[in-house]
């Protein structure tokens, strides 16, 4: 065991993992995290706490992760390279570990231009691949990036993100390989809608032997409506939403579109369960946390293993 | 070349408010070439300033380069006669002028914007952040520090759009997609397979460079 996190235990025991996601509040009130945590508790193996996603200022992901811990949901502490330099990042990793956080997800971060402070100075002192290697060094060698010895190493389960769809497609699996080489233990993918591309990418990862070294959790987001599908297709960078998704949602009565979205998500999950090289699913129901119990049930992900 | 652009007129008039006898010093170097601070631009600014304030006495003088004191001989004679200097050089030149005449206030008339190239007449593009550790040999001559919005060394990030443009702007190509494509064309993709370790940033304090052949000369 590298970290002893619940996610690590579930994966190493050979179970198909199921993880969720919570966004922190835009204010000091933790009530929304607690409410969302109640829907996730017992239905997922852990939940990501996002780090100022879309560059909008929110409660810090470390603080949000600690609230999740209090509520009995294991957090996956997201850390972006946009807002902190290597000094602050290493310092936060130590603090997070000291307070019981055992999973961390290393991300570049959405560019500051998208957020509510577009004139902030982006830091990007190190990138997400380098951040993985820094945390691995702290954990496995017990030293800071600068070389000094740590008084207590942070035994984190190290996560990374992958986008199997962005250009250049041929390079995407090599970027995954770089993250694995840097020390990623698990990978959560971008929301997957283009199943063909995803199959191809996992196939490449299998061929390169990457799936023997890293656990891949496939990202699933249920579409709530035709409008949401169109918005994600046209407005969210890095998203690849094929037309068949939109057509299927259009093919049912408007009030049944959300149900159809969940049906599609469950079909995706069923396929991933049978896909060699996919170790679990990361569910990202955007502002739809209350649907997690229903989705977990309908996707036959319950009960969650206790290991 | 250093690329600069003129500051907003109101900002310039606000800076020089209260000074009645000003010398506007142009630069024949980069800012002249990028059409921001040569003779023509000095004359134009002075015309605008005197139109705005008829009582202002503002003279013009252009030296070859404001970043080398060898070109300051004539300026040394003129400068003490004025109660303020406006410089139309880059930030480096403005500071060099200010360092030369410490008793006279020196104001920048330009904003220094970047180090770049001429795409066309009057059209400039940033190509270098002067980071001090050039990686262009491994990145097919495309700078990830300058052209990638996140300046990352192990790209592309997850935000690249399906069409290969950058997440910050659909009209901006993703630098790392371009790097990959050009390396592929050259059969050199192996150059970016290895993880690039965290960069040892060197631009934290003022940098001074003495070329190897001159080190003995300045040893003392």
Interface residues (C-beta under 8 A of the other chain):
Chain A: X81 X82 X86 X107 X108 X109 X110 X111 X113 X114 X122 X124 X125 X126 X127 X128 X129 X130 X133 X134 X145 X161 X162 X163 X165 X166 X167 X168 X170 X171 X174 X175 X177 X178 X181 X182 X190 X237 X238 X239 X240
Chain B: X149 X150 X151 X152 X153 X154 X155 X156 X157 X158 X159 X160 X161 X162 X163 X164 X167 X168 X174 X177 X180 X181 X184 X189 X193 X194 X195 X196 X197 X198 X199 X201
